[in-house]
Amino acid sequence: MNEHSKKQNSLRQYRKVLTIAGSDSGGGAGIQADLKTFSAIGCYGMSVITALTAQNTQGVKGIHAVPPAFAVEQIEAVLGDIGADAIKIGMLYSAELIEAVVQALKKHGARKIVVDPVMVAQSGDKLLQEDAIEAIKTHLMPLADVVTPNIPEASVLSGLQLTQRSDIESAAETLAKYGSRSILIKGGHGDERKSIDLLFLAREGRFVSLEADRIETNNNHGTGCTLSSAIASYMAKGNDIEKSVQMAKEFMNHAIAAGAHYKIGHGHGPVHHFFQWWE
């Protein structure tokens, strides 16, 4: 081995996380929130943009989907050269796009995949086509280590009404049958004093409840994107699923609490991703 090769082998390596998701021009969710989260947790972030949205704190004004072939080109460019220690998947607008992304990830043997099945924005705007729902279940979820639906998304995906704890457990078990190693159903849409997320570890058949005090704030745009990206970041750092989810929940709680003290825009503002670094 020559001196140049020895030097290259001695250089430090980043923890690399790739996000495959839509762009939020307002910066609070999507690719922008993902990259902020990766950086805040100490990972090197990369992106594959699947759709451009004209979006702000008040809502989604327009969506311009990226052709599936170009999404695949982005995946090939990143994984063919840099690689990824973990992958977060967010907004995939159509069944065609989902199938193309899945094939590209399989080709590269992608691992440590977190799927946030984004369906509706915080504003209520729809973020995917109808045919994408079935494709998420049959094509995307079998690749996932963690799937992170909120209660409305889990209801749509499972076909169940979720009104109490036993319903949520049933939905998690139903969704796990599609092949994901775990299901995290987020309780942020509830109105209880506590925000309770339920993690189902499919291989162990075990439920883990994660509780936190609910924070009263209008700044909750991009919370789902941020949480799933945090999980991927902690997995990239070598933590198992349960530990990654616990650490991500803690990060999320701090980000929401810090962001509650800010005013930005006229609608739902973002969380404060860099609460550890600046006020």
C-alpha positions as CSV (number, residue, x, y, z in Angstrom):
1,M,0.0,0.0,0.0
2,N,1.5,3.4,-1.0
3,E,1.6,6.4,1.2
4,H,-1.4,8.1,-0.5
5,S,-3.6,5.0,0.1
6,K,-2.4,4.8,3.8
7,K,-3.3,8.4,4.3
8,Q,-6.8,7.9,2.7
9,N,-7.5,4.9,4.9
10,S,-6.5,6.9,8.1
11,L,-9.0,9.8,7.4
12,R,-12.1,10.0,9.5
13,Q,-15.5,9.0,8.1
14,Y,-18.7,10.9,8.4
15,R,-21.9,9.2,9.5
16,K,-23.9,9.6,6.3
17,V,-27.7,9.9,6.0
18,L,-29.7,10.3,2.8
19,T,-33.1,11.8,2.7
20,I,-35.4,10.9,-0.2
21,A,-38.3,13.4,0.1
22,G,-40.0,16.6,-1.2
23,S,-38.6,20.1,-0.9
24,D,-40.4,22.6,1.3
25,S,-39.6,26.2,0.1
26,G,-40.6,27.5,3.5
27,G,-37.8,25.5,5.1
28,G,-39.8,23.9,8.0
29,A,-40.5,20.4,6.6
30,G,-39.3,18.0,3.9
31,I,-35.7,18.0,2.7
32,Q,-34.9,21.2,4.5
33,A,-36.0,19.9,7.9
34,D,-34.3,16.6,7.2
35,L,-30.9,18.2,6.4
36,K,-31.1,20.4,9.5
37,T,-31.9,17.4,11.7
38,F,-29.0,15.4,10.3
39,S,-26.6,18.2,10.9
40,A,-27.9,19.0,14.4
41,I,-27.3,15.4,15.4
42,G,-23.8,15.2,13.9
43,C,-24.4,13.4,10.6
44,Y,-23.5,14.3,7.0
45,G,-26.7,14.9,5.1
46,M,-27.5,14.1,1.4
47,S,-30.7,14.5,-0.5
48,V,-32.8,13.1,-3.3
49,I,-35.6,15.5,-4.2
50,T,-38.8,13.8,-5.2
51,A,-41.0,16.8,-5.6
52,L,-40.8,20.6,-5.4
53,T,-43.5,22.3,-3.3
54,A,-44.4,25.9,-3.2
55,Q,-45.0,26.0,0.5
56,N,-44.9,28.2,3.6
57,T,-46.3,28.2,7.1
58,Q,-49.8,28.6,5.9
59,G,-50.0,25.7,3.4
60,V,-49.0,24.1,0.1
61,K,-49.5,26.4,-2.9
62,G,-48.3,24.0,-5.5
63,I,-46.5,20.6,-6.1
64,H,-44.2,19.9,-9.0
65,A,-43.3,16.2,-9.0
66,V,-39.8,15.1,-10.1
67,P,-39.9,12.4,-12.9
68,P,-39.2,9.0,-11.4
69,A,-36.2,8.5,-13.7
70,F,-34.5,11.6,-12.4
71,A,-35.2,10.6,-8.8
72,V,-33.4,7.4,-9.6
73,E,-30.5,9.3,-11.2
74,Q,-30.1,11.2,-7.9
75,I,-30.1,7.9,-5.9
76,E,-27.5,6.4,-8.3
77,A,-25.3,9.5,-8.0
78,V,-25.3,9.4,-4.2
79,L,-25.2,5.7,-3.4
80,G,-22.9,4.9,-6.3
81,D,-20.2,7.2,-4.9
82,I,-20.8,8.2,-1.3
83,G,-23.0,5.6,0.1
84,A,-25.3,6.0,3.1
85,D,-25.3,4.6,6.7
86,A,-29.0,5.2,6.9
87,I,-31.9,6.5,4.7
88,K,-35.0,8.5,5.5
89,I,-37.8,8.3,3.0
90,G,-40.5,11.0,3.1
91,M,-42.8,12.3,0.4
92,L,-43.2,10.0,-2.6
93,Y,-45.9,11.5,-4.8
94,S,-47.0,8.5,-6.9
95,A,-46.9,4.7,-7.1
96,E,-44.6,5.0,-10.1
97,L,-42.1,7.0,-8.1
98,I,-42.3,4.6,-5.2
99,E,-41.6,1.6,-7.3
100,A,-38.7,3.3,-9.0
101,V,-37.1,4.4,-5.7
102,V,-37.6,0.9,-4.2
103,Q,-35.8,-0.8,-7.2
104,A,-32.9,1.6,-7.0
105,L,-32.5,1.1,-3.2
106,K,-32.6,-2.7,-3.7
107,K,-29.9,-2.5,-6.3
108,H,-27.6,-0.8,-3.9
109,G,-28.5,-3.0,-0.9
110,A,-29.7,0.0,1.1
111,R,-30.1,-0.6,4.8
112,K,-31.3,1.2,8.0
113,I,-34.3,2.7,6.2
114,V,-36.9,4.9,8.0
115,V,-40.1,5.5,6.1
116,D,-42.3,8.5,7.0
117,P,-45.5,7.8,5.0
118,V,-46.3,11.5,4.3
119,M,-49.9,11.9,3.1
120,V,-51.1,15.3,4.3
121,A,-49.2,18.5,5.2
122,Q,-49.8,20.2,8.6
123,S,-52.0,22.6,6.7
124,G,-54.3,19.7,5.5
125,D,-53.0,19.8,1.9
126,K,-52.7,16.4,0.3
127,L,-49.2,15.3,-0.6
128,L,-49.6,12.1,-2.6
129,Q,-51.8,10.5,-5.2
130,E,-54.3,7.8,-4.3
131,D,-52.4,5.0,-6.0
132,A,-49.4,5.7,-3.8
133,I,-51.1,4.4,-0.7
134,E,-51.1,0.8,-1.8
135,A,-47.6,1.1,-3.2
136,I,-46.3,2.3,0.2
137,K,-47.6,-0.9,1.8
138,T,-46.7,-3.4,-0.8
139,H,-43.4,-2.0,-2.1
140,L,-41.9,0.4,0.4
141,M,-42.7,-1.0,3.8
142,P,-41.0,-4.4,3.3
143,L,-37.7,-2.5,3.0
144,A,-38.2,-0.4,6.1
145,D,-36.6,-0.9,9.5
146,V,-39.0,1.7,11.0
147,V,-42.3,3.1,9.6
148,T,-43.5,6.3,11.3
149,P,-47.2,7.1,10.6
150,N,-49.2,9.5,12.7
151,I,-52.6,8.3,13.8
152,P,-54.5,9.5,10.7
153,E,-51.9,7.9,8.4
154,A,-51.9,4.7,10.4
155,S,-55.7,4.6,10.1
156,V,-55.6,5.0,6.3
157,L,-52.8,2.4,5.9
158,S,-54.4,-0.1,8.2
159,G,-58.1,0.5,7.3
160,L,-58.8,0.7,11.1
161,Q,-60.4,3.4,13.2
162,L,-58.0,4.4,16.0
163,T,-59.8,5.7,19.0
164,Q,-58.0,3.9,21.9
165,R,-54.8,2.2,22.8
166,S,-56.0,-1.3,21.7
167,D,-56.9,0.1,18.3
168,I,-53.4,1.6,17.9
169,E,-51.8,-1.7,18.9
170,S,-54.0,-3.6,16.3
171,A,-53.0,-1.1,13.6
172,A,-49.3,-1.5,14.4
173,E,-49.5,-5.3,14.2
174,T,-51.5,-5.0,11.0
175,L,-49.0,-2.7,9.4
176,A,-46.0,-4.8,10.5
177,K,-47.4,-7.7,8.4
178,Y,-46.2,-5.8,5.3
179,G,-42.6,-6.5,6.4
180,S,-41.2,-3.6,8.3
181,R,-39.1,-4.5,11.4
182,S,-41.0,-1.9,13.5
183,I,-43.9,0.5,13.4
184,L,-43.9,3.8,15.3
185,I,-47.4,5.3,15.5
186,K,-47.1,8.9,16.7
187,G,-49.6,10.4,19.1
188,G,-49.1,14.0,18.3
189,H,-52.6,14.4,16.8
190,G,-54.2,13.6,20.1
191,D,-55.5,16.1,22.7
192,E,-54.4,14.4,25.9
193,R,-52.1,16.1,28.3
194,K,-49.4,13.6,27.4
195,S,-48.1,12.9,23.8
196,I,-47.8,9.2,23.6
197,D,-46.0,7.4,20.7
198,L,-46.3,3.6,20.4
199,L,-43.4,1.6,19.0
200,F,-44.1,-2.0,17.9
201,L,-41.0,-4.1,17.5
202,A,-42.3,-6.8,15.2
203,R,-39.6,-9.5,15.5
204,E,-40.0,-9.4,19.3
205,G,-43.8,-8.9,19.3
206,R,-43.2,-6.1,21.8
207,F,-44.7,-2.7,22.4
208,V,-42.8,0.3,23.8
209,S,-44.7,3.4,24.9
210,L,-42.9,6.7,24.7
211,E,-44.5,9.5,26.7
212,A,-43.8,13.2,26.8
213,D,-45.6,16.3,28.1
214,R,-47.6,17.9,25.3
215,I,-46.2,21.3,24.4
216,E,-48.8,24.0,23.5
217,T,-47.4,25.7,20.4
218,N,-48.4,26.6,16.9
219,N,-44.9,25.8,15.7
220,N,-45.3,22.2,14.8
221,H,-44.7,22.2,11.1
222,G,-42.3,19.5,10.0
223,T,-42.4,17.5,13.3
224,G,-42.9,14.2,11.4
225,C,-40.1,14.9,9.0
226,T,-37.8,15.9,11.9
227,L,-38.6,12.8,14.0
228,S,-38.1,10.3,11.2
229,S,-34.8,12.0,10.3
230,A,-33.6,12.0,13.9
231,I,-34.3,8.2,14.0
232,A,-32.3,7.7,10.9
233,S,-29.5,9.8,12.2
234,Y,-29.2,7.8,15.5
235,M,-29.4,4.5,13.5
236,A,-26.5,5.8,11.3
237,K,-24.5,6.3,14.5
238,G,-24.9,2.6,15.4
239,N,-27.9,2.6,17.8
240,D,-30.6,-0.1,17.5
241,I,-34.2,0.7,16.6
242,E,-35.5,1.1,20.1
243,K,-32.6,3.3,21.3
244,S,-32.8,5.4,18.1
245,V,-36.5,6.0,18.5
246,Q,-36.1,7.0,22.2
247,M,-33.2,9.4,21.4
248,A,-35.1,10.9,18.5
249,K,-38.2,11.5,20.7
250,E,-36.0,13.3,23.2
251,F,-34.5,15.4,20.4
252,M,-37.9,16.2,19.0
253,N,-39.3,17.3,22.4
254,H,-36.4,19.7,22.9
255,A,-36.8,21.1,19.3
256,I,-40.5,21.7,19.8
257,A,-40.0,23.3,23.2
258,A,-37.3,25.7,21.9
259,G,-39.2,26.5,18.8
260,A,-42.3,27.5,20.8
261,H,-40.5,30.7,21.7
262,Y,-40.3,32.0,18.1
263,K,-42.6,33.6,15.7
264,I,-42.1,33.0,12.0
265,G,-44.7,33.4,9.2
266,H,-48.5,33.6,9.7
267,G,-49.4,29.9,10.1
268,H,-47.7,26.8,11.6
269,G,-44.0,27.6,12.3
270,P,-41.2,25.2,12.4
271,V,-39.4,23.5,15.3
272,H,-36.0,24.7,16.4
273,H,-33.6,22.1,15.0
274,F,-30.4,23.8,16.3
275,F,-31.6,24.3,19.9
276,Q,-28.3,22.8,21.1
277,W,-26.2,25.3,19.1
278,W,-27.9,28.7,19.2
279,E,-30.9,30.5,20.6
